[in-house]
């Protein structure tokens, strides 16, 4: 199972007792955080969250899709017009 965390709640990644971290540190469901491209930059923008992302990556619990593919998909979503979002990069 994967989780996508938007930048507006990124502090949950650095709060050791948060439900997000409890799940990411657990063994049930093979937990993974998925973040790449612009979203990964936004999450890592705070130092304590950046350190947590490094920990997750080293533990094999961070999945980062290809940046070029993400950029292409974001452009496609913007042009299509059916996706109503202020975060096409998410």
Buried (B, 14 or more C-beta within 10 A) or exposed (E): EEBEBEBEEBBBBBEEEBEBBEBBEEEEEEBBBBBBBBBBBBBBEBEEBBEBBEBBBEEEBBBBBEEEEBBEBBEEBEEEEEEEEEEBBB
